[in-house]
Amino acid sequence: MGHIRNHSIIVEANYGDHIQNAHTKASAIFPYVSPISSEVVNGSRSFFIPPDGSKERWEESHEGDARREEFKKWLREQAYEDGSSPISWVEVWFGGGDRDAKIVSHGDIRDPL
């Protein structure tokens, strides 16, 4: 047995080709990535990577964990020398058996969790 812990990543950028580049990378890693949103304010656009739907400790969950780690590594590599980044992102888990929500990681390496 196992319990479900829904992991999702939300990505945002507001200028240049950064959002498209991130979306292309995510689409190469994950089986599904949402479309990029329409521009809201100041050119801000975003997309999300939905949970893998697997119970923790199942093979599919391990595969989802590995995909998320690969994508987060790529996202961190986009940061500038001063630690800022043109891409904002957050990984969260929520729902499932935990009945809780938590920020797992995020792109602000100047203020890690």
Beta strands, then each sheet from edge to edge (+ up, - down):
strand 1: 6-13
strand 2: 45-49
strand 3: 88-94
strand 4: 101-106
sheet 1: 2+ 1- 3+ 4-
end
